[in-house]
Amino acid sequence: MTTPVAATDIGFSTAPDFDNTLPWNAMAANGPPWVVFSGAFKFKTRPDHIARKMFIDALPGSALVRDYPATTLAEPFIDIRKESRFRGFALHTNHGTNGVALDVNGLYASNSIISELYITSKIPGVMWAIPMALRSADPLGIRGVHVEHVELFAASHALLWLVNVRGLWLEDVNCYPAGGTVSHATIQHSGAYRSAAVKWSTRYLETLYAYNTDNMKIDRINPVAISQSGCTNITQA
């Protein structure tokens, strides 16, 4: 069985002025497959994407902090492109209103497990454009991802952006918009490829914008305003 390795044992540091981008890039390229973080880790430049299967876990109170500005709305901070587990973090940003905090992207990221996240900003006027995105441009979409116990606070664009997802399970995933959040939660197609078979359990979701999506069920506490186009069988209970 794989043994977890502490992030600080492979070059990461919680020192306030340390840039953790280089140790992240080394981990993404050829580091141990299971890394555990404890503390707050700043990134001064954009880290590389994860393109191999990994377990990336955090102990309670741990955070990854984007300490640089994103240049585009959809530029990812944590970018997962291979089936992986990402669990237990707060994701914060210190700059601007662009960028995606966590992007799970592409067919090969299917079956990933994303859990126990808190994504927001603690600085007035600073926020993510999109705290979390699951998306694929592949004809087969991104399939079988399981997201649980996630809190998304404030966004300049959409709190949760789902594109060409199939067989997605969202369990206790909650979206709290701030004034100016444009698209709340959005689920949509990619070209001719439709999203389908999505089950979402939520304690808080105000508005869902749905486009070209089939068979989605929302189990919620508060009623959800659903604006839909080209969809079939979207229900809430």
Secondary structure, 3 states (H helix, E strand, C coil): CCCCEEHHHHCCCCCCCCCCHHHHHHHHHHCCCEEEECCEEEECCCCCCECCCCEEEECCCCEEEECCCCCCCCCEEEEECCCCEEECCEEEECCCCCCEEEEEECHHHCCCEEEEEEECCCCCCCCCCEEEEEECCCCCCEECCEEEEEEEECCCCEEEEEECEEEEEEEEEEEECCCCCCCEEEEECECCECEEEEEEEECCCCEEEEECEEEEEEEECCCCEEEEECCEEEEEC
